């Protein structure tokens, strides 16, 4: 998907970054070329400030998306994923497990989930970044309680896993 989206903006310098931010935040473009996160309108200026660009470029990007059938078919339906629990794991008594693995390999998430399940660990949240959009894509899992030593050892033995970071 990202490759096709990037092609639509190949002659522009800033617009691909605006589009990346829109995807990252789950922003959509409405029929009247306004930007929304779910049902909350986001001012062009707010997006521009976040990226340190001119608000007119943000507006032009929304107009370009609305006028392009392919882009609008995507960006009219984009929604936010939800609230990340990673930054509040310590307050909730959870643990975040951030795994860097080969994102093109099949079964990374299945292998990790199987190990955690076998050790009786409950996954509360899972987010896998898209390797086309994020250069160092990661799998982030929020689990109830603490990650056990034996489970961590098994995770490290998975062939596709490069590194594991634990946040408590």
N, C-alpha and C positions, 0 to 999 in steps of 0.2 A: 504494500500500500504506500509506504513512505516514498519509495522510488517513483511511483506514478505521481504522487502529489508534488514531489520536488521538481519533476519535469515541467509541471504547469507554471513554476516560478523560476525557471532556470536563468532567465535574463535579469532577474531582480536580486539585489544583494540582501536587503533587510527582510523582505516578505517571507522567505522560508523560515526565518527565526520567529516571526510573528505566528505563522502557522504551527510551528513546533510547540510554541507556548500554548496556543489554543488547544492542541491535541493533549498536551500534558495536563491542562486544567479542565478538560472536558467541555470546552466552549463550543457553542454552535452559532450559526448565522441564520437569522430569520429571513422571511420573505422581504421585509423592508430594510434589509442589510444591517440590522442591529446585531450586537453580539450578546449572547446569554450564557450563563452557567446555570443549568437547569431552567428555572423560570425567573431568574434574577438577571436583569439587564446589567451589562458591564459597559461602562463608558469607555469610548475609544481612548480617552486620556489616561485612564487607569492602566490599560494594556500598554500604552505607549511609555508610561513611567516605569513599568516593570521591566521593559526592554531597553529603556533609554533611547527611544526613537520618537519621531514626530507623530502626533496623533493623526495627521492627515494620511500618513502611510498606513496606519492601522485601518482607517476608514476605507482607503483604496483597496486594501487587502480584502476586507469584507465585501466590497463591491465586486472585486474580481471573483471571489468565491461564489457570490450569488449569480453572477452572469455566466459561470462555467457549469454546464450540466453535471460533469463528473464530480467536480469539487463540491458543488451544492448537494449532490446526492449523499456525500459523506458528511459534510459540515452542517447540514440541516438536522442531522440525527445524532450528532455527538453528544454524549452525556458524561458527567463526572463519575468516577468510579466509587467514590465515597470517602469517608474519613479514614486516614491512616492511623493506626494505633501505635506505630513504631516509636513515636516521641513520648508516649505515655505508658510504655510497658512497665516501668518501675512502679508507677502509681497503681497499676492494675495487678501487679504480682505476676506479670507475664514475662516472656523472653522473646526478643527478636533474633531470628537467625537469618543472616544475610549471606547468601551463597553465590559465589562467582563460579560459573560453570560454562562449558561450551554451549552457547545458546542455540546452536544449530543441531545439537544432538537430541534425538528423541528420548523421552523417558526420564529426563532430569527430575521433573516435578513428581512423577510417579515413584521414582526410586527413593527420593527424600521422604515423601509422604508414607511410603511403605515402612521405612525404617522408624519414623516417628510413631506410626500406628503400632508397630510391633512392640515398642517400648512404652506404650500406654499414654502417649502424649497427644493432646488435643490441639489441633490447629484452629486458631480463631480467625486468622486472616492470611491470605496468600496473594502476593502481587509479583507477577513476572514481567519485567520490562521488555519491551520490544527491541531486539538487537538491531533493527533497521533504524530506530530512532535514538537509541542510547548506545554510544560506542562501547561502554563496558556494562552491558546489561546484567542485571542481577535478579535472583529470585529471593524475595523477602517473605519470611513466614513469621507470624506472631503465634507463639504457642503458650498454652496455660502453664504456669509454674516455671520450673527451671529445666534446662536441657541436661540430661544425664550424661556422665562421662562415656559409658558404653555406646550410647546413641551417637554422640559426637565422633567417637572413633569410627563407627560404621559409616557415618556421613563422609568422613575424610577418605575412606576407602573406595568411595564411588569413583569410577574411572573419569567421569566428566567433570568432577568437582576440582576447581583450581584453588579456591580459598573459602574459608568460612569465618565470618565475624559474628560475635555474640554481643547483644546489647541487653543489659538487665535493668 
